[in-house]
Protein backbone atom coordinates (compact mmCIF):
# COMPACT_ATOMS: atom_id res chain seq x y z
CA UNK A 1 0.00 0.00 0.00
CA UNK A 2 2.93 2.33 0.74
CA UNK A 3 4.45 1.70 -2.71
CA UNK A 4 1.10 1.95 -4.46
CA UNK A 5 0.45 5.25 -2.69
CA UNK A 6 3.88 6.58 -3.70
CA UNK A 7 3.29 5.69 -7.35
CA UNK A 8 -0.14 7.34 -7.32
CA UNK A 9 1.24 10.52 -5.76
CA UNK A 10 3.24 11.11 -8.94
CA UNK A 11 0.97 12.72 -11.55
CA UNK A 12 1.13 11.63 -15.17
CA UNK A 13 3.27 14.16 -16.98
CA UNK A 14 1.86 15.61 -20.18
CA UNK A 15 4.34 17.74 -22.08
CA UNK A 16 3.23 21.11 -23.38
CA UNK A 17 3.87 22.68 -26.77
CA UNK A 18 6.41 25.23 -25.51
CA UNK A 19 9.70 25.13 -27.46
CA UNK A 20 12.51 23.96 -25.13
CA UNK A 21 15.38 26.32 -24.36
CA UNK A 22 17.72 24.11 -22.29
CA UNK A 23 21.06 23.02 -23.75
CA UNK A 24 21.43 19.29 -23.07
CA UNK A 25 24.24 16.75 -23.27
CA UNK A 26 23.24 13.16 -23.97
CA UNK A 27 25.91 10.83 -22.57
CA UNK A 28 26.58 7.15 -23.21
CA UNK A 29 29.35 4.96 -21.81
CA UNK A 30 29.87 2.07 -24.24
CA UNK A 31 31.95 -1.09 -24.17
CA UNK A 32 31.70 -3.81 -26.83
CA UNK A 33 28.31 -2.67 -28.10
CA UNK A 34 28.81 -3.10 -31.85
CA UNK A 35 25.60 -5.10 -32.22
CA UNK A 36 23.09 -2.45 -31.12
CA UNK A 37 24.75 0.92 -30.59
CA UNK A 38 23.87 2.16 -34.09
CA UNK A 39 20.17 1.75 -33.25
CA UNK A 40 20.58 3.83 -30.09
CA UNK A 41 22.44 6.58 -31.95
CA UNK A 42 19.83 6.64 -34.71
CA UNK A 43 17.04 7.00 -32.14
CA UNK A 44 18.82 9.91 -30.46
CA UNK A 45 19.51 11.66 -33.75
CA UNK A 46 15.82 11.28 -34.65
CA UNK A 47 14.64 13.08 -31.49
CA UNK A 48 12.17 15.94 -31.80
CA UNK A 49 14.57 18.27 -30.03
CA UNK A 50 16.29 21.38 -31.43
CA UNK A 51 19.64 20.23 -32.83
CA UNK A 52 21.35 23.46 -31.77
CA UNK A 53 20.45 22.68 -28.13
CA UNK A 54 21.67 19.08 -28.10
CA UNK A 55 25.06 17.41 -28.07
CA UNK A 56 25.74 13.68 -28.06
CA UNK A 57 28.88 12.40 -26.34
CA UNK A 58 29.74 8.71 -26.38
CA UNK A 59 32.70 7.33 -24.44
CA UNK A 60 34.28 4.15 -25.73
CA UNK A 61 35.40 2.17 -22.68
CA UNK A 62 38.29 0.13 -24.14
CA UNK A 63 36.09 -1.81 -26.56
CA UNK A 64 37.67 -4.76 -28.33
CA UNK A 65 35.12 -4.84 -31.16
CA UNK A 66 33.90 -2.28 -33.76
CA UNK A 67 32.10 -0.05 -31.24
CA UNK A 68 34.51 2.87 -31.64
CA UNK A 69 34.44 2.62 -35.44
CA UNK A 70 30.63 2.66 -35.50
CA UNK A 71 30.45 5.70 -33.19
CA UNK A 72 33.03 7.50 -35.32
CA UNK A 73 30.91 6.98 -38.46
CA UNK A 74 28.37 9.42 -36.99
CA UNK A 75 30.89 12.23 -36.48
CA UNK A 76 29.49 14.21 -39.43
CA UNK A 77 26.12 14.22 -37.66
CA UNK A 78 27.55 15.77 -34.53
CA UNK A 79 28.23 12.67 -32.43
CA UNK A 80 31.35 13.18 -30.32
CA UNK A 81 33.59 10.22 -29.47
CA UNK A 82 35.86 10.01 -26.43
CA UNK A 83 38.18 7.04 -25.93
CA UNK A 84 39.28 6.04 -22.45
CA UNK A 85 43.01 5.36 -22.38
CA UNK A 86 43.84 4.61 -18.74
CA UNK A 87 46.93 2.49 -18.32
CA UNK A 88 46.27 1.64 -14.67
CA UNK A 89 43.30 -0.66 -13.93
CA UNK A 90 40.19 0.97 -12.47
CA UNK A 91 37.31 -0.56 -10.57
CA UNK A 92 34.71 1.85 -11.93
CA UNK A 93 35.26 2.37 -15.63
CA UNK A 94 31.68 3.49 -16.26
CA UNK A 95 31.86 6.27 -13.66
CA UNK A 96 35.19 7.35 -15.15
CA UNK A 97 33.63 7.41 -18.63
CA UNK A 98 30.66 9.52 -17.50
CA UNK A 99 32.86 11.90 -15.52
CA UNK A 100 35.16 12.45 -18.52
CA UNK A 101 32.18 13.13 -20.77
CA UNK A 102 30.71 15.63 -18.30
CA UNK A 103 34.04 17.51 -18.19
CA UNK A 104 33.76 18.14 -21.92
CA UNK A 105 30.00 18.64 -22.02
CA UNK A 106 28.41 22.02 -22.72
CA UNK A 107 24.85 21.24 -21.66
CA UNK A 108 23.09 22.58 -18.59
CA UNK A 109 21.27 19.26 -18.27
CA UNK A 110 23.02 15.89 -18.47
CA UNK A 111 20.88 13.05 -19.80
CA UNK A 112 22.48 9.61 -19.44
CA UNK A 113 21.42 6.45 -21.20
CA UNK A 114 22.97 3.12 -22.25
CA UNK A 115 24.33 1.91 -25.57
CA UNK A 116 21.70 -0.81 -26.04
CA UNK A 117 18.55 1.29 -25.52
CA UNK A 118 15.72 2.46 -27.78
CA UNK A 119 13.66 5.63 -27.42
CA UNK A 120 10.55 7.26 -28.87
CA UNK A 121 11.00 10.54 -30.79
CA UNK A 122 9.65 12.66 -27.91
CA UNK A 123 11.91 11.12 -25.24
CA UNK A 124 14.19 14.13 -24.81
CA UNK A 125 11.61 16.87 -25.23
CA UNK A 126 9.37 15.22 -22.59
CA UNK A 127 12.12 15.01 -19.97
CA UNK A 128 13.36 18.54 -20.66
CA UNK A 129 9.80 19.88 -20.57
CA UNK A 130 9.43 18.43 -17.07
CA UNK A 131 12.80 19.88 -16.08
CA UNK A 132 11.84 23.35 -17.31
CA UNK A 133 8.45 23.35 -15.60
CA UNK A 134 9.62 22.21 -12.16
CA UNK A 135 12.39 22.80 -9.65
CA UNK A 136 14.34 19.61 -10.29
CA UNK A 137 18.00 18.82 -9.81
CA UNK A 138 17.56 15.21 -10.92
CA UNK A 139 14.85 13.42 -12.91
CA UNK A 140 14.54 9.66 -13.03
CA UNK A 141 12.55 8.23 -15.93
CA UNK A 142 11.15 4.76 -16.68
CA UNK A 143 13.11 1.92 -18.27
CA UNK A 144 11.22 -1.09 -19.59
CA UNK A 145 12.32 -4.41 -21.08
CA UNK A 146 10.83 -5.32 -24.46
CA UNK A 147 11.06 -7.77 -27.37
CA UNK A 148 11.08 -10.79 -25.05
CA UNK A 149 11.87 -14.11 -26.70
CA UNK A 150 11.22 -16.51 -23.83
CA UNK A 151 9.33 -17.05 -20.59
CA UNK A 152 12.55 -16.28 -18.71
CA UNK A 153 12.75 -12.85 -20.35
CA UNK A 154 9.06 -12.14 -19.68
CA UNK A 155 9.59 -12.95 -16.00
CA UNK A 156 12.52 -10.51 -15.99
CA UNK A 157 10.33 -7.83 -17.54
CA UNK A 158 7.75 -8.18 -14.78
CA UNK A 159 10.35 -8.24 -12.01
CA UNK A 160 12.25 -5.30 -13.49
CA UNK A 161 9.01 -3.34 -13.83
CA UNK A 162 8.55 -3.78 -10.09
CA UNK A 163 12.03 -2.32 -9.49
CA UNK A 164 11.27 0.71 -11.68
CA UNK A 165 7.99 1.15 -9.82
CA UNK A 166 9.83 0.88 -6.51
CA UNK A 167 12.13 3.72 -7.53
CA UNK A 168 9.22 5.89 -8.67
CA UNK A 169 7.21 5.17 -5.51
CA UNK A 170 10.20 6.12 -3.37
CA UNK A 171 10.35 9.49 -5.11
CA UNK A 172 6.59 9.91 -4.72
CA UNK A 173 6.89 9.18 -1.00
CA UNK A 174 9.78 11.67 -0.62
CA UNK A 175 12.17 8.79 0.12
CA UNK A 176 14.25 8.35 -3.07
CA UNK A 177 15.79 4.90 -3.09
CA UNK A 178 16.65 3.71 -6.57
CA UNK A 179 16.75 4.70 -10.24
CA UNK A 180 18.25 3.43 -13.47
CA UNK A 181 21.23 4.93 -15.28
CA UNK A 182 19.73 4.05 -18.65
CA UNK A 183 17.32 6.98 -18.25
CA UNK A 184 18.62 9.59 -15.84
CA UNK A 185 18.84 13.39 -16.09
CA UNK A 186 20.55 15.82 -13.74
CA UNK A 187 22.00 19.33 -13.70
CA UNK A 188 25.66 19.51 -14.61
CA UNK A 189 26.12 22.18 -11.93
CA UNK A 190 24.81 19.81 -9.24
CA UNK A 191 27.15 17.04 -10.42
CA UNK A 192 30.10 19.43 -10.11
CA UNK A 193 28.89 20.84 -6.77
CA UNK A 194 28.68 17.37 -5.22
CA UNK A 195 32.10 16.33 -6.48
CA UNK A 196 30.69 13.98 -9.07
CA UNK A 197 31.14 10.37 -8.01
CA UNK A 198 33.58 11.16 -5.22
CA UNK A 199 32.85 8.93 -2.24
CA UNK A 200 31.16 6.24 -4.34
CA UNK A 201 33.86 5.72 -6.97
CA UNK A 202 35.40 2.64 -5.37
CA UNK A 203 32.41 0.58 -6.49
CA UNK A 204 32.10 -0.46 -10.14
CA UNK A 205 28.37 0.21 -10.07
CA UNK A 206 26.35 3.04 -8.56
CA UNK A 207 26.60 5.82 -11.14
CA UNK A 208 22.81 6.04 -10.90
CA UNK A 209 21.43 4.92 -7.54
CA UNK A 210 24.25 6.12 -5.28
CA UNK A 211 24.44 9.46 -7.07
CA UNK A 212 20.67 9.76 -6.56
CA UNK A 213 21.29 9.36 -2.82
CA UNK A 214 23.91 12.12 -2.90
CA UNK A 215 21.49 14.53 -4.56
CA UNK A 216 18.64 13.55 -2.23
CA UNK A 217 20.81 14.24 0.82
CA UNK A 218 22.19 17.56 -0.45
CA UNK A 219 19.02 18.86 -2.10
CA UNK A 220 15.93 17.15 -0.63
CA UNK A 221 12.69 17.63 -2.51
CA UNK A 222 14.35 18.36 -5.87
CA UNK A 223 14.10 14.86 -7.38
CA UNK A 224 11.33 13.94 -9.78
CA UNK A 225 10.09 10.96 -11.75
CA UNK A 226 8.89 11.52 -15.34
CA UNK A 227 5.72 9.47 -15.41
CA UNK A 228 5.10 9.57 -19.13
CA UNK A 229 4.94 6.89 -21.81
CA UNK A 230 6.97 9.17 -24.10
CA UNK A 231 9.82 9.24 -21.54
CA UNK A 232 10.26 5.45 -21.47
CA UNK A 233 13.58 3.98 -22.56
CA UNK A 234 13.42 0.40 -23.82
CA UNK A 235 16.08 -2.25 -23.40
CA UNK A 236 16.40 -6.03 -23.23
CA UNK A 237 16.48 -8.55 -20.43
CA UNK A 238 19.34 -11.02 -20.11
CA UNK A 239 19.16 -14.07 -22.39
CA UNK A 240 20.32 -16.60 -19.80
CA UNK A 241 20.50 -17.19 -16.05
CA UNK A 242 24.27 -16.67 -15.81
CA UNK A 243 24.17 -13.14 -17.25
CA UNK A 244 21.08 -12.31 -15.21
CA UNK A 245 22.78 -13.32 -11.94
CA UNK A 246 25.89 -11.29 -12.75
CA UNK A 247 23.74 -8.24 -13.47
CA UNK A 248 21.75 -8.53 -10.25
CA UNK A 249 24.89 -9.12 -8.18
CA UNK A 250 26.19 -5.85 -9.59
CA UNK A 251 22.99 -4.03 -8.69
CA UNK A 252 22.89 -5.53 -5.19
CA UNK A 253 26.51 -4.55 -4.54
CA UNK A 254 25.44 -0.91 -4.26
CA UNK A 255 23.55 -1.56 -1.04
CA UNK A 256 26.81 -1.64 0.98
CA UNK A 257 27.06 2.13 0.41
CA UNK A 258 23.54 2.98 1.61
CA UNK A 259 23.59 5.66 4.32
CA UNK A 260 19.85 6.23 4.81
CA UNK A 261 18.81 4.03 7.75
CA UNK A 262 15.23 3.84 6.47
CA UNK A 263 16.39 2.34 3.16
CA UNK A 264 18.64 -0.13 4.97
CA UNK A 265 15.77 -1.17 7.27
CA UNK A 266 13.39 -1.76 4.34
CA UNK A 267 15.99 -3.74 2.37
CA UNK A 268 16.85 -5.94 5.35
CA UNK A 269 13.17 -6.44 6.22
CA UNK A 270 12.32 -7.60 2.70
CA UNK A 271 15.30 -9.97 2.67
CA UNK A 272 14.39 -11.42 6.09
CA UNK A 273 10.79 -11.94 5.00
CA UNK A 274 12.01 -14.04 2.08
CA UNK A 275 14.35 -15.93 4.41
CA UNK A 276 11.36 -16.75 6.60
CA UNK A 277 9.40 -17.95 3.56
CA UNK A 278 12.10 -20.44 2.62
CA UNK A 279 12.74 -21.49 6.22
CA UNK A 280 9.06 -22.17 6.90
CA UNK A 281 8.71 -24.06 3.63
CA UNK A 282 11.58 -26.36 4.65
CA UNK A 283 10.09 -26.77 8.12
CA UNK A 284 6.78 -27.80 6.55
CA UNK A 285 8.41 -30.99 5.26
CA UNK A 286 9.01 -32.03 8.87
CA UNK A 287 6.13 -30.31 10.64
CA UNK A 288 2.94 -30.12 8.51
CA UNK A 289 1.51 -27.33 10.68
CA UNK A 290 4.00 -24.96 9.05
CA UNK A 291 2.11 -25.35 5.76
CA UNK A 292 -0.58 -23.00 7.03
CA UNK A 293 2.00 -20.33 7.80
CA UNK A 294 3.66 -20.77 4.42
CA UNK A 295 0.30 -20.50 2.66
CA UNK A 296 -0.49 -17.27 4.50
CA UNK A 297 2.92 -15.76 3.72
CA UNK A 298 2.81 -16.59 0.02
CA UNK A 299 -0.76 -15.32 -0.22
CA UNK A 300 0.24 -12.01 1.38
CA UNK A 301 3.24 -11.75 -0.95
CA UNK A 302 1.19 -12.52 -4.07
CA UNK A 303 -1.68 -10.15 -3.27
CA UNK A 304 0.66 -7.32 -2.24
CA UNK A 305 2.69 -7.57 -5.43
CA UNK A 306 -0.42 -7.90 -7.59
CA UNK A 307 -1.83 -4.80 -5.91
CA UNK A 308 1.26 -2.85 -6.96
CA UNK A 309 2.07 -4.41 -10.32
CA UNK A 310 -1.47 -3.89 -11.58
CA UNK A 311 -0.70 -0.14 -11.72
CA UNK A 312 2.70 -0.59 -13.36
CA UNK A 313 1.61 -3.00 -16.09
CA UNK A 314 -1.26 -0.64 -16.89
CA UNK A 315 1.22 2.26 -17.22
CA UNK A 316 3.34 0.41 -19.80
CA UNK A 317 0.28 -1.20 -21.42
CA UNK A 318 1.54 -4.73 -20.72
CA UNK A 319 -1.31 -6.03 -18.54
CA UNK A 320 -0.81 -9.61 -19.74
CA UNK A 321 2.47 -9.79 -17.83
CA UNK A 322 0.51 -10.03 -14.56
CA UNK A 323 -0.34 -13.64 -15.46
CA UNK A 324 3.31 -14.55 -14.82
CA UNK A 325 3.17 -13.25 -11.25
CA UNK A 326 2.05 -16.55 -9.74
CA UNK A 327 5.18 -18.33 -11.00
CA UNK A 328 7.40 -15.38 -10.12
CA UNK A 329 6.04 -15.29 -6.56
CA UNK A 330 7.50 -18.73 -5.88
CA UNK A 331 10.80 -18.22 -7.72
CA UNK A 332 11.50 -14.76 -6.33
CA UNK A 333 12.47 -15.74 -2.74
CA UNK A 334 15.21 -18.12 -3.93
CA UNK A 335 16.68 -15.50 -6.23
CA UNK A 336 16.39 -12.67 -3.69
CA UNK A 337 18.03 -14.63 -0.86
CA UNK A 338 20.94 -15.68 -3.04
CA UNK A 339 21.50 -12.17 -4.45
CA UNK A 340 21.37 -10.74 -0.93
CA UNK A 341 24.39 -12.87 -0.06
CA UNK A 342 26.26 -12.81 -3.37
CA UNK A 343 25.76 -9.11 -4.12
CA UNK A 344 27.46 -8.04 -0.90
CA UNK A 345 30.47 -10.31 -1.09
CA UNK A 346 33.11 -11.12 -3.67
CA UNK A 347 33.41 -10.00 -7.28
CA UNK A 348 31.21 -10.17 -10.35
CA UNK A 349 31.68 -10.08 -14.10
CA UNK A 350 30.70 -6.90 -15.93
CA UNK A 351 31.52 -6.28 -19.58
CA UNK A 352 34.13 -9.06 -19.56
CA UNK A 353 35.87 -7.67 -16.48
CA UNK A 354 35.97 -8.96 -12.92
CA UNK A 355 35.16 -6.03 -10.63
CA UNK A 356 34.02 -5.33 -7.06
DAURQUI-V438155 format. One record per residue. N is the residue number from 1. PHI is phi in degrees with one decimal (999 if undefined). PSI is psi as a letter, one per 20 degrees, with the letter a starting at -180 (NA if undefined). Layout:
BEGIN
{{N/PHI/PSI} {N/PHI/PSI}}
END
This chain:
BEGIN
{{1/999/h} {2/-64.4/g} {3/-67.6/g} {4/-60.3/g} {5/-63.2/g} {6/-61.7/g} {7/-62.6/g} {8/-71.6/h} {9/-70.0/h} {10/-86.7/o} {11/-73.6/q} {12/-64.5/p} {13/-96.2/p} {14/-113.2/o} {15/-65.7/q} {16/-97.6/a} {17/-94.3/j} {18/-68.3/p} {19/-69.6/p} {20/-66.0/q} {21/-127.9/j} {22/-87.7/p} {23/-77.6/p} {24/-121.0/q} {25/-122.8/o} {26/-91.0/p} {27/-115.2/q} {28/-138.0/p} {29/-100.6/p} {30/-126.3/p} {31/-142.1/o} {32/51.5/l} {33/-119.2/k} {34/-60.5/h} {35/-70.8/h} {36/-125.2/i} {37/-63.2/h} {38/-64.9/h} {39/-67.8/g} {40/-64.2/g} {41/-62.0/g} {42/-61.6/g} {43/-64.3/h} {44/-70.5/g} {45/-64.8/h} {46/-89.1/j} {47/-66.3/q} {48/-82.7/m} {49/-134.1/p} {50/-54.7/p} {51/-60.6/h} {52/-71.6/i} {53/-106.9/j} {54/-131.6/p} {55/-126.2/q} {56/-118.5/p} {57/-121.3/p} {58/-120.0/p} {59/-103.8/p} {60/-85.9/o} {61/-92.9/m} {62/53.3/l} {63/-64.5/q} {64/-109.6/j} {65/-117.6/b} {66/-90.8/j} {67/-54.2/g} {68/-61.5/g} {69/-62.9/g} {70/-66.2/g} {71/-60.4/g} {72/-60.8/h} {73/-68.6/i} {74/-101.2/j} {75/-59.1/h} {76/-66.1/i} {77/-100.6/j} {78/94.8/j} {79/-78.9/p} {80/-97.8/p} {81/-111.9/p} {82/-119.2/p} {83/-112.5/p} {84/-69.6/q} {85/-138.3/k} {86/-62.5/p} {87/-89.5/h} {88/-84.9/q} {89/-65.8/q} {90/-114.1/r} {91/-100.3/i} {92/-127.7/m} {93/-68.6/h} {94/-66.0/g} {95/-61.7/h} {96/-61.4/g} {97/-62.3/g} {98/-64.6/g} {99/-61.4/g} {100/-65.6/h} {101/-65.6/g} {102/-65.3/h} {103/-57.2/h} {104/-92.8/i} {105/-73.2/q} {106/-112.5/i} {107/-76.9/q} {108/-74.0/h} {109/-115.5/p} {110/-91.9/p} {111/-124.5/o} {112/-100.3/q} {113/-145.5/a} {114/-110.8/r} {115/-81.2/j} {116/-124.0/k} {117/-108.8/q} {118/-124.7/q} {119/-138.4/q} {120/-78.9/r} {121/-61.1/h} {122/-99.4/j} {123/-57.1/g} {124/-69.1/g} {125/-65.0/h} {126/-69.0/g} {127/-64.3/g} {128/-67.1/h} {129/-60.1/g} {130/-66.3/g} {131/-60.8/g} {132/-76.5/i} {133/-101.6/j} {134/-141.9/r} {135/-92.1/m} {136/-113.5/p} {137/-97.8/h} {138/-148.8/p} {139/-127.1/p} {140/-93.6/q} {141/-131.0/q} {142/-70.4/q} {143/-125.5/p} {144/-134.5/p} {145/-75.2/q} {146/-150.7/r} {147/54.7/l} {148/-65.9/q} {149/-114.6/i} {150/-154.3/r} {151/-62.3/h} {152/-58.7/g} {153/-71.6/h} {154/-68.7/h} {155/-64.2/h} {156/-62.0/g} {157/-59.4/g} {158/-67.0/g} {159/-67.1/h} {160/-67.9/h} {161/-61.6/h} {162/-64.9/h} {163/-66.1/g} {164/-64.1/g} {165/-65.3/h} {166/-61.4/g} {167/-63.7/g} {168/-65.0/g} {169/-62.3/h} {170/-61.1/g} {171/-66.5/g} {172/-63.1/h} {173/-91.7/j} {174/61.0/k} {175/-137.9/m} {176/-54.8/p} {177/-124.0/g} {178/-150.3/q} {179/-156.9/a} {180/-130.0/p} {181/-67.4/i} {182/-77.7/i} {183/-157.2/m} {184/-137.7/p} {185/-124.4/p} {186/-156.6/q} {187/-66.7/p} {188/-62.5/h} {189/-62.4/h} {190/-71.0/h} {191/-58.4/g} {192/-67.0/g} {193/-57.5/g} {194/-87.9/j} {195/74.7/k} {196/60.9/c} {197/-95.8/j} {198/-58.9/p} {199/97.7/i} {200/-128.8/j} {201/-83.4/i} {202/-81.8/i} {203/-96.5/q} {204/-64.6/h} {205/-101.0/r} {206/107.6/j} {207/-67.2/i} {208/-106.5/f} {209/-63.6/g} {210/-71.5/h} {211/-69.2/h} {212/-55.4/g} {213/-64.2/h} {214/-62.8/g} {215/-67.1/g} {216/-62.9/h} {217/-72.6/g} {218/-79.0/h} {219/-135.3/m} {220/-59.4/q} {221/82.9/j} {222/-114.7/j} {223/-110.9/p} {224/-127.9/r} {225/-122.2/p} {226/-85.3/n} {227/-86.6/m} {228/-145.8/p} {229/-63.9/h} {230/-70.9/h} {231/-89.7/i} {232/-70.5/p} {233/-106.6/p} {234/-107.8/p} {235/-147.6/a} {236/-114.3/q} {237/-73.4/r} {238/-81.8/q} {239/-75.6/i} {240/-146.0/r} {241/-64.5/h} {242/-60.9/g} {243/-67.4/h} {244/-62.0/g} {245/-63.7/g} {246/-62.2/g} {247/-63.5/g} {248/-73.1/h} {249/-63.4/h} {250/-63.8/g} {251/-64.3/g} {252/-67.4/h} {253/-62.6/h} {254/-69.7/h} {255/-64.9/h} {256/-68.2/i} {257/-102.2/j} {258/-62.9/p} {259/-114.4/h} {260/-76.0/o} {261/-63.1/h} {262/-65.5/g} {263/-65.0/g} {264/-63.1/g} {265/-61.0/g} {266/-62.8/g} {267/-61.6/g} {268/-67.5/h} {269/-63.2/g} {270/-63.6/g} {271/-64.4/g} {272/-66.7/h} {273/-61.0/g} {274/-70.2/h} {275/-61.0/g} {276/-66.5/h} {277/-59.2/g} {278/-67.8/g} {279/-61.3/g} {280/-67.0/h} {281/-66.2/g} {282/-65.8/g} {283/-61.8/h} {284/-65.6/h} {285/-69.5/h} {286/-103.8/h} {287/-131.3/n} {288/-54.1/h} {289/-61.8/h} {290/-69.9/i} {291/-59.9/h} {292/-63.6/g} {293/-65.8/g} {294/-62.1/g} {295/-61.3/g} {296/-65.6/g} {297/-63.3/g} {298/-66.7/h} {299/-64.3/g} {300/-61.5/g} {301/-61.7/g} {302/-63.3/g} {303/-65.8/g} {304/-62.4/g} {305/-70.2/h} {306/-62.9/g} {307/-59.0/h} {308/-86.4/g} {309/-68.8/h} {310/-59.2/h} {311/-69.2/g} {312/-70.9/g} {313/-66.7/h} {314/-68.8/h} {315/-61.6/g} {316/-93.4/j} {317/57.4/l} {318/-130.7/l} {319/-58.5/h} {320/-63.5/h} {321/-63.2/h} {322/-58.4/h} {323/-65.5/i} {324/-87.9/i} {325/-64.9/h} {326/-59.6/g} {327/-66.6/g} {328/-63.7/h} {329/-58.5/h} {330/-85.7/h} {331/-81.7/h} {332/-57.6/g} {333/-58.8/g} {334/-61.6/g} {335/-64.0/g} {336/-66.5/h} {337/-64.8/g} {338/-64.5/g} {339/-64.9/h} {340/-58.5/h} {341/-76.6/g} {342/-67.4/h} {343/-71.1/i} {344/-111.6/j} {345/-152.7/q} {346/77.0/a} {347/-110.0/r} {348/-145.9/r} {349/-93.8/p} {350/-140.1/o} {351/55.4/l} {352/64.5/k} {353/-129.7/q} {354/-92.4/o} {355/-133.8/r} {356/-98.5/NA}}
END
